[in-house]
Amino acid sequence: MERAKMAEESLETAAEHERILREIESTDTACIGPTLRTR
């Protein structure tokens, strides 16, 4: 029971990390990209 719960939690964490990484990637191209080009 305990192991199954841990596996479920790590799956949720992995999904959350994926979402955050995608958010950062889209933010990078939108905000940081133009800033780097202007310099």
mmCIF file of the N, C-alpha and C atoms, coordinates in Angstrom:
data_MODEL
# 
_entry.id   MODEL 
# 
loop_
_atom_site.group_PDB 
_atom_site.id 
_atom_site.type_symbol 
_atom_site.label_atom_id 
_atom_site.label_alt_id 
_atom_site.label_comp_id 
_atom_site.label_asym_id 
_atom_site.label_entity_id 
_atom_site.label_seq_id 
_atom_site.pdbx_PDB_ins_code 
_atom_site.Cartn_x 
_atom_site.Cartn_y 
_atom_site.Cartn_z 
_atom_site.occupancy 
_atom_site.B_iso_or_equiv 
_atom_site.pdbx_formal_charge 
_atom_site.auth_seq_id 
_atom_site.auth_comp_id 
_atom_site.auth_asym_id 
_atom_site.auth_atom_id 
_atom_site.pdbx_PDB_model_num 
ATOM 1   N N  . MET A 1 1  ? 0.837  -1.201 0.000   1.00 0.00 ? 1  MET A N  1 
ATOM 2   C CA . MET A 1 1  ? 0.000  0.000  0.000   1.00 0.00 ? 1  MET A CA 1 
ATOM 3   C C  . MET A 1 1  ? 0.876  1.258  0.000   1.00 0.00 ? 1  MET A C  1 
ATOM 4   N N  . GLU A 1 2  ? 1.868  1.262  0.882   1.00 0.00 ? 2  GLU A N  1 
ATOM 5   C CA . GLU A 1 2  ? 2.726  2.450  1.003   1.00 0.00 ? 2  GLU A CA 1 
ATOM 6   C C  . GLU A 1 2  ? 3.505  2.698  -0.290  1.00 0.00 ? 2  GLU A C  1 
ATOM 7   N N  . ARG A 1 3  ? 4.006  1.625  -0.894  1.00 0.00 ? 3  ARG A N  1 
ATOM 8   C CA . ARG A 1 3  ? 4.787  1.764  -2.124  1.00 0.00 ? 3  ARG A CA 1 
ATOM 9   C C  . ARG A 1 3  ? 3.918  2.301  -3.258  1.00 0.00 ? 3  ARG A C  1 
ATOM 10  N N  . ALA A 1 4  ? 2.681  1.818  -3.341  1.00 0.00 ? 4  ALA A N  1 
ATOM 11  C CA . ALA A 1 4  ? 1.782  2.288  -4.396  1.00 0.00 ? 4  ALA A CA 1 
ATOM 12  C C  . ALA A 1 4  ? 1.519  3.781  -4.241  1.00 0.00 ? 4  ALA A C  1 
ATOM 13  N N  . LYS A 1 5  ? 1.348  4.216  -3.009  1.00 0.00 ? 5  LYS A N  1 
ATOM 14  C CA . LYS A 1 5  ? 1.090  5.641  -2.765  1.00 0.00 ? 5  LYS A CA 1 
ATOM 15  C C  . LYS A 1 5  ? 2.301  6.473  -3.186  1.00 0.00 ? 5  LYS A C  1 
ATOM 16  N N  . MET A 1 6  ? 3.490  5.987  -2.875  1.00 0.00 ? 6  MET A N  1 
ATOM 17  C CA . MET A 1 6  ? 4.699  6.721  -3.246  1.00 0.00 ? 6  MET A CA 1 
ATOM 18  C C  . MET A 1 6  ? 4.829  6.817  -4.762  1.00 0.00 ? 6  MET A C  1 
ATOM 19  N N  . ALA A 1 7  ? 4.547  5.729  -5.459  1.00 0.00 ? 7  ALA A N  1 
ATOM 20  C CA . ALA A 1 7  ? 4.642  5.733  -6.916  1.00 0.00 ? 7  ALA A CA 1 
ATOM 21  C C  . ALA A 1 7  ? 3.650  6.730  -7.500  1.00 0.00 ? 7  ALA A C  1 
ATOM 22  N N  . GLU A 1 8  ? 2.453  6.767  -6.929  1.00 0.00 ? 8  GLU A N  1 
ATOM 23  C CA . GLU A 1 8  ? 1.431  7.692  -7.419  1.00 0.00 ? 8  GLU A CA 1 
ATOM 24  C C  . GLU A 1 8  ? 1.893  9.131  -7.225  1.00 0.00 ? 8  GLU A C  1 
ATOM 25  N N  . GLU A 1 9  ? 2.469  9.415  -6.066  1.00 0.00 ? 9  GLU A N  1 
ATOM 26  C CA . GLU A 1 9  ? 2.927  10.772 -5.780  1.00 0.00 ? 9  GLU A CA 1 
ATOM 27  C C  . GLU A 1 9  ? 4.064  11.185 -6.713  1.00 0.00 ? 9  GLU A C  1 
ATOM 28  N N  . SER A 1 10 ? 4.989  10.264 -6.986  1.00 0.00 ? 10 SER A N  1 
ATOM 29  C CA . SER A 1 10 ? 6.099  10.623 -7.860  1.00 0.00 ? 10 SER A CA 1 
ATOM 30  C C  . SER A 1 10 ? 5.613  10.844 -9.291  1.00 0.00 ? 10 SER A C  1 
ATOM 31  N N  . LEU A 1 11 ? 4.570  10.120 -9.703  1.00 0.00 ? 11 LEU A N  1 
ATOM 32  C CA . LEU A 1 11 ? 3.984  10.356 -11.021 1.00 0.00 ? 11 LEU A CA 1 
ATOM 33  C C  . LEU A 1 11 ? 3.397  11.753 -11.092 1.00 0.00 ? 11 LEU A C  1 
ATOM 34  N N  . GLU A 1 12 ? 2.680  12.147 -10.051 1.00 0.00 ? 12 GLU A N  1 
ATOM 35  C CA . GLU A 1 12 ? 2.099  13.486 -10.020 1.00 0.00 ? 12 GLU A CA 1 
ATOM 36  C C  . GLU A 1 12 ? 3.196  14.541 -10.048 1.00 0.00 ? 12 GLU A C  1 
ATOM 37  N N  . THR A 1 13 ? 4.261  14.300 -9.307  1.00 0.00 ? 13 THR A N  1 
ATOM 38  C CA . THR A 1 13 ? 5.369  15.253 -9.273  1.00 0.00 ? 13 THR A CA 1 
ATOM 39  C C  . THR A 1 13 ? 6.009  15.367 -10.647 1.00 0.00 ? 13 THR A C  1 
ATOM 40  N N  . ALA A 1 14 ? 6.192  14.246 -11.329 1.00 0.00 ? 14 ALA A N  1 
ATOM 41  C CA . ALA A 1 14 ? 6.784  14.261 -12.661 1.00 0.00 ? 14 ALA A CA 1 
ATOM 42  C C  . ALA A 1 14 ? 5.909  15.063 -13.618 1.00 0.00 ? 14 ALA A C  1 
ATOM 43  N N  . ALA A 1 15 ? 4.604  14.882 -13.534 1.00 0.00 ? 15 ALA A N  1 
ATOM 44  C CA . ALA A 1 15 ? 3.688  15.626 -14.393 1.00 0.00 ? 15 ALA A CA 1 
ATOM 45  C C  . ALA A 1 15 ? 3.782  17.121 -14.098 1.00 0.00 ? 15 ALA A C  1 
ATOM 46  N N  . GLU A 1 16 ? 3.882  17.451 -12.821 1.00 0.00 ? 16 GLU A N  1 
ATOM 47  C CA . GLU A 1 16 ? 4.000  18.862 -12.424 1.00 0.00 ? 16 GLU A CA 1 
ATOM 48  C C  . GLU A 1 16 ? 5.298  19.457 -12.971 1.00 0.00 ? 16 GLU A C  1 
ATOM 49  N N  . HIS A 1 17 ? 6.392  18.709 -12.878 1.00 0.00 ? 17 HIS A N  1 
ATOM 50  C CA . HIS A 1 17 ? 7.668  19.186 -13.403 1.00 0.00 ? 17 HIS A CA 1 
ATOM 51  C C  . HIS A 1 17 ? 7.580  19.416 -14.903 1.00 0.00 ? 17 HIS A C  1 
ATOM 52  N N  . GLU A 1 18 ? 6.946  18.489 -15.620 1.00 0.00 ? 18 GLU A N  1 
ATOM 53  C CA . GLU A 1 18 ? 6.765  18.643 -17.060 1.00 0.00 ? 18 GLU A CA 1 
ATOM 54  C C  . GLU A 1 18 ? 6.047  19.950 -17.372 1.00 0.00 ? 18 GLU A C  1 
ATOM 55  N N  . ARG A 1 19 ? 4.953  20.193 -16.628 1.00 0.00 ? 19 ARG A N  1 
ATOM 56  C CA . ARG A 1 19 ? 4.154  21.387 -16.864 1.00 0.00 ? 19 ARG A CA 1 
ATOM 57  C C  . ARG A 1 19 ? 4.996  22.642 -16.627 1.00 0.00 ? 19 ARG A C  1 
ATOM 58  N N  . ILE A 1 20 ? 5.765  22.629 -15.549 1.00 0.00 ? 20 ILE A N  1 
ATOM 59  C CA . ILE A 1 20 ? 6.583  23.795 -15.216 1.00 0.00 ? 20 ILE A CA 1 
ATOM 60  C C  . ILE A 1 20 ? 7.659  24.005 -16.283 1.00 0.00 ? 20 ILE A C  1 
ATOM 61  N N  . LEU A 1 21 ? 8.297  22.925 -16.726 1.00 0.00 ? 21 LEU A N  1 
ATOM 62  C CA . LEU A 1 21 ? 9.333  23.044 -17.745 1.00 0.00 ? 21 LEU A CA 1 
ATOM 63  C C  . LEU A 1 21 ? 8.766  23.628 -19.029 1.00 0.00 ? 21 LEU A C  1 
ATOM 64  N N  . ARG A 1 22 ? 7.579  23.156 -19.441 1.00 0.00 ? 22 ARG A N  1 
ATOM 65  C CA . ARG A 1 22 ? 6.957  23.699 -20.653 1.00 0.00 ? 22 ARG A CA 1 
ATOM 66  C C  . ARG A 1 22 ? 6.663  25.181 -20.482 1.00 0.00 ? 22 ARG A C  1 
ATOM 67  N N  . GLU A 1 23 ? 6.194  25.552 -19.284 1.00 0.00 ? 23 GLU A N  1 
ATOM 68  C CA . GLU A 1 23 ? 5.891  26.955 -19.011 1.00 0.00 ? 23 GLU A CA 1 
ATOM 69  C C  . GLU A 1 23 ? 7.156  27.797 -19.142 1.00 0.00 ? 23 GLU A C  1 
ATOM 70  N N  . ILE A 1 24 ? 8.253  27.295 -18.577 1.00 0.00 ? 24 ILE A N  1 
ATOM 71  C CA . ILE A 1 24 ? 9.522  28.025 -18.631 1.00 0.00 ? 24 ILE A CA 1 
ATOM 72  C C  . ILE A 1 24 ? 9.982  28.147 -20.079 1.00 0.00 ? 24 ILE A C  1 
ATOM 73  N N  . GLU A 1 25 ? 9.874  27.076 -20.854 1.00 0.00 ? 25 GLU A N  1 
ATOM 74  C CA . GLU A 1 25 ? 10.305 27.105 -22.250 1.00 0.00 ? 25 GLU A CA 1 
ATOM 75  C C  . GLU A 1 25 ? 9.539  28.158 -23.033 1.00 0.00 ? 25 GLU A C  1 
ATOM 76  N N  . SER A 1 26 ? 8.218  28.206 -22.865 1.00 0.00 ? 26 SER A N  1 
ATOM 77  C CA . SER A 1 26 ? 7.427  29.183 -23.608 1.00 0.00 ? 26 SER A CA 1 
ATOM 78  C C  . SER A 1 26 ? 7.723  30.593 -23.110 1.00 0.00 ? 26 SER A C  1 
ATOM 79  N N  . THR A 1 27 ? 7.993  30.734 -21.807 1.00 0.00 ? 27 THR A N  1 
ATOM 80  C CA . THR A 1 27 ? 8.339  32.051 -21.263 1.00 0.00 ? 27 THR A CA 1 
ATOM 81  C C  . THR A 1 27 ? 9.689  32.499 -21.807 1.00 0.00 ? 27 THR A C  1 
ATOM 82  N N  . ASP A 1 28 ? 10.637 31.567 -21.886 1.00 0.00 ? 28 ASP A N  1 
ATOM 83  C CA . ASP A 1 28 ? 11.964 31.897 -22.402 1.00 0.00 ? 28 ASP A CA 1 
ATOM 84  C C  . ASP A 1 28 ? 11.866 32.505 -23.791 1.00 0.00 ? 28 ASP A C  1 
ATOM 85  N N  . THR A 1 29 ? 11.160 31.863 -24.691 1.00 0.00 ? 29 THR A N  1 
ATOM 86  C CA . THR A 1 29 ? 11.102 32.340 -26.067 1.00 0.00 ? 29 THR A CA 1 
ATOM 87  C C  . THR A 1 29 ? 10.330 33.646 -26.147 1.00 0.00 ? 29 THR A C  1 
ATOM 88  N N  . ALA A 1 30 ? 9.300  33.803 -25.310 1.00 0.00 ? 30 ALA A N  1 
ATOM 89  C CA . ALA A 1 30 ? 8.469  35.001 -25.384 1.00 0.00 ? 30 ALA A CA 1 
ATOM 90  C C  . ALA A 1 30 ? 9.176  36.209 -24.773 1.00 0.00 ? 30 ALA A C  1 
ATOM 91  N N  . CYS A 1 31 ? 9.774  36.038 -23.595 1.00 0.00 ? 31 CYS A N  1 
ATOM 92  C CA . CYS A 1 31 ? 10.296 37.196 -22.850 1.00 0.00 ? 31 CYS A CA 1 
ATOM 93  C C  . CYS A 1 31 ? 11.802 37.354 -22.998 1.00 0.00 ? 31 CYS A C  1 
ATOM 94  N N  . ILE A 1 32 ? 12.542 36.272 -22.821 1.00 0.00 ? 32 ILE A N  1 
ATOM 95  C CA . ILE A 1 32 ? 13.997 36.379 -22.770 1.00 0.00 ? 32 ILE A CA 1 
ATOM 96  C C  . ILE A 1 32 ? 14.577 36.484 -24.180 1.00 0.00 ? 32 ILE A C  1 
ATOM 97  N N  . GLY A 1 33 ? 13.962 35.796 -25.136 1.00 0.00 ? 33 GLY A N  1 
ATOM 98  C CA . GLY A 1 33 ? 14.442 35.830 -26.514 1.00 0.00 ? 33 GLY A CA 1 
ATOM 99  C C  . GLY A 1 33 ? 14.602 37.242 -27.054 1.00 0.00 ? 33 GLY A C  1 
ATOM 100 N N  . PRO A 1 34 ? 13.529 38.046 -27.073 1.00 0.00 ? 34 PRO A N  1 
ATOM 101 C CA . PRO A 1 34 ? 13.626 39.423 -27.573 1.00 0.00 ? 34 PRO A CA 1 
ATOM 102 C C  . PRO A 1 34 ? 14.665 40.252 -26.821 1.00 0.00 ? 34 PRO A C  1 
ATOM 103 N N  . THR A 1 35 ? 14.749 40.046 -25.509 1.00 0.00 ? 35 THR A N  1 
ATOM 104 C CA . THR A 1 35 ? 15.715 40.807 -24.709 1.00 0.00 ? 35 THR A CA 1 
ATOM 105 C C  . THR A 1 35 ? 17.138 40.502 -25.169 1.00 0.00 ? 35 THR A C  1 
ATOM 106 N N  . LEU A 1 36 ? 17.420 39.236 -25.432 1.00 0.00 ? 36 LEU A N  1 
ATOM 107 C CA . LEU A 1 36 ? 18.761 38.858 -25.872 1.00 0.00 ? 36 LEU A CA 1 
ATOM 108 C C  . LEU A 1 36 ? 19.040 39.430 -27.258 1.00 0.00 ? 36 LEU A C  1 
ATOM 109 N N  . ARG A 1 37 ? 18.023 39.489 -28.111 1.00 0.00 ? 37 ARG A N  1 
ATOM 110 C CA . ARG A 1 37 ? 18.225 39.978 -29.471 1.00 0.00 ? 37 ARG A CA 1 
ATOM 111 C C  . ARG A 1 37 ? 18.512 41.482 -29.492 1.00 0.00 ? 37 ARG A C  1 
ATOM 112 N N  . THR A 1 38 ? 17.932 42.225 -28.567 1.00 0.00 ? 38 THR A N  1 
ATOM 113 C CA . THR A 1 38 ? 18.117 43.683 -28.604 1.00 0.00 ? 38 THR A CA 1 
ATOM 114 C C  . THR A 1 38 ? 19.539 44.077 -28.247 1.00 0.00 ? 38 THR A C  1 
ATOM 115 N N  . ARG A 1 39 ? 20.208 43.305 -27.401 1.00 0.00 ? 39 ARG A N  1 
ATOM 116 C CA . ARG A 1 39 ? 21.557 43.694 -26.964 1.00 0.00 ? 39 ARG A CA 1 
ATOM 117 C C  . ARG A 1 39 ? 22.542 43.696 -28.116 1.00 0.00 ? 39 ARG A C  1 
# 
